[in-house]
Amino acid sequence: MLLENEYPDALPVTAAAHQTLSNELAKLRHEKAQFTEQLRIAREFGDTANNDEHLAIREEEAVVDARLARLEDILDRARVVDPATAPDLVAIGSSVTVRDRAGGRTFDYVIDGAHAAVAQGAVSAVSPVGKALLGRKEGEVVTVQLPRRGETRELEVVAVRQPDVP
């Protein structure tokens, strides 16, 4: 893996994916800053132990804190892959065609970030398949340990396409 020697925990991302993650982080930090004022207002309604509004704000704050921590971790490990210098390197945002070496079937995936809701035809970067493919090039073969019944698959990277950059 290209980045493995430099950064053992590296998470290759496209510039567009990095920007999307950074924008979400900034938005959540802004939301987090609003909680102090919301909690102050909620305390005016009485005891916080029996105050549903206060408890709801605390729950929302915990969700935002967890998401912030996850995004900060992703961005700390993110290494932007320039499609111009590594057009065949699998990164978050890449479209990848792989061939199952046992069955000969081909599959097309889009590598989604660990933060994204997985869409049709997409795999998360933190899923077994996503982890195995990140940083790989066309022609490489990866062995993927699938979570169900301990199955393994050998997948050959047939093609890598980077997202169009505006």
C-alpha positions in Angstrom: 0.0 0.0 0.0 1.4 3.3 -1.1 0.7 5.2 2.2 1.2 2.3 4.5 5.0 2.8 4.8 4.6 6.5 5.5 1.6 6.4 7.7 0.5 3.0 9.0 -3.0 4.3 9.9 -3.4 6.5 6.9 -6.8 7.0 5.3 -6.5 8.0 1.7 -9.1 10.5 0.7 -9.8 12.7 -2.4 -9.5 16.4 -2.0 -13.3 16.7 -2.4 -13.9 14.1 0.3 -11.5 16.0 2.6 -13.3 19.2 2.0 -16.7 17.7 2.7 -15.4 16.2 6.0 -13.8 19.6 6.9 -17.0 21.4 6.2 -19.0 19.0 8.3 -16.5 19.4 11.2 -16.8 23.2 11.0 -20.7 23.0 11.0 -20.7 20.6 14.0 -18.3 22.9 15.9 -20.6 25.8 15.3 -23.6 23.6 16.6 -21.6 22.6 19.6 -21.0 26.3 20.5 -24.8 26.8 20.6 -25.4 24.2 23.3 -24.2 26.4 26.1 -26.8 29.0 25.4 -29.5 26.4 24.8 -28.7 24.8 28.2 -28.8 28.1 29.9 -32.3 28.8 28.6 -33.5 25.3 29.5 -32.2 25.7 33.1 -34.7 28.6 33.4 -37.5 26.1 33.3 -36.5 24.5 36.5 -34.6 21.6 37.9 -32.4 19.9 35.3 -33.0 16.4 36.6 -36.7 16.5 35.6 -36.4 19.0 32.7 -37.1 17.1 29.4 -35.8 20.0 27.3 -32.5 20.0 29.2 -32.1 16.3 28.9 -32.9 16.4 25.2 -30.2 19.0 24.6 -27.7 17.0 26.6 -28.5 13.9 24.5 -28.1 15.9 21.3 -24.8 17.3 22.6 -23.5 13.8 23.2 -24.4 12.8 19.6 -22.6 15.8 18.3 -19.6 15.2 20.5 -19.3 11.6 19.3 -19.6 12.7 15.6 -17.0 15.5 16.2 -14.6 12.9 17.7 -15.1 10.6 14.8 -14.5 13.4 12.2 -11.4 14.6 14.0 -10.0 11.1 14.0 -10.8 10.7 10.3 -9.2 14.0 9.4 -6.1 13.4 11.6 -5.5 10.2 9.6 -6.6 11.5 6.2 -4.0 11.8 3.5 -5.2 13.6 0.4 -4.6 11.6 -2.7 -4.2 13.7 -5.9 -5.8 11.9 -8.8 -3.3 13.6 -11.1 -0.4 11.9 -9.4 -2.1 8.7 -8.4 -5.1 8.1 -10.7 -5.1 4.4 -10.1 -4.9 4.6 -6.3 -8.1 3.7 -4.4 -9.2 6.5 -2.1 -12.4 7.6 -0.4 -14.6 8.8 -3.2 -13.0 6.4 -5.8 -15.1 4.1 -8.0 -13.6 0.7 -8.1 -14.2 -2.4 -10.2 -13.1 -5.6 -8.5 -13.2 -9.2 -9.7 -13.9 -12.0 -7.2 -11.1 -14.5 -8.2 -13.0 -17.5 -7.0 -16.2 -16.9 -8.9 -15.0 -14.5 -11.6 -17.9 -12.1 -11.0 -17.1 -8.4 -11.1 -18.4 -5.8 -8.7 -18.5 -2.0 -8.9 -18.1 -0.1 -5.6 -17.8 3.5 -4.6 -15.6 3.9 -1.5 -17.6 6.0 1.0 -16.1 7.7 4.0 -16.5 6.1 7.4 -19.0 9.0 8.1 -21.4 8.4 5.3 -24.6 6.5 5.2 -23.8 3.6 2.8 -25.6 4.1 -0.5 -26.4 1.5 -3.1 -23.2 0.2 -4.6 -21.0 1.8 -2.0 -18.9 0.4 0.7 -17.7 2.2 3.8 -14.0 2.8 4.1 -14.0 1.1 7.5 -15.8 -2.1 6.2 -13.7 -5.1 5.6 -13.9 -4.6 1.8 -13.3 -0.8 2.1 -10.2 -1.3 4.4 -8.7 -3.9 2.1 -9.1 -1.7 -1.0 -7.9 1.6 0.3 -4.5 2.6 -1.1 -4.5 -0.3 -3.6 -3.8 0.0 -7.3 -5.1 -1.6 -10.4 -3.9 -5.2 -10.7 -3.4 -5.7 -7.0 -5.1 -8.6 -5.3 -6.4 -8.3 -1.8 -7.8 -11.0 0.6 -10.8 -9.8 2.5 -12.0 -11.5 5.7 -15.8 -11.2 5.5 -17.7 -10.9 8.8 -20.2 -13.7 8.1 -19.2 -17.3 8.7 -15.5 -16.3 8.6 -15.5 -16.4 4.8 -12.6 -14.9 2.9 -12.6 -13.5 -0.7 -9.7 -12.7 -3.0 -10.5 -9.6 -5.0 -8.5 -8.2 -7.9 -8.6 -4.5 -8.5 -9.6 -4.2 -12.1 -10.2 -0.5 -12.5 -10.0 2.6 -10.4 -11.8 5.9 -11.3 -11.5 9.1 -9.4 -14.5 11.4 -8.9 -14.8 14.3 -11.3 -13.3 17.4 -9.7 -15.1 20.6 -10.6 
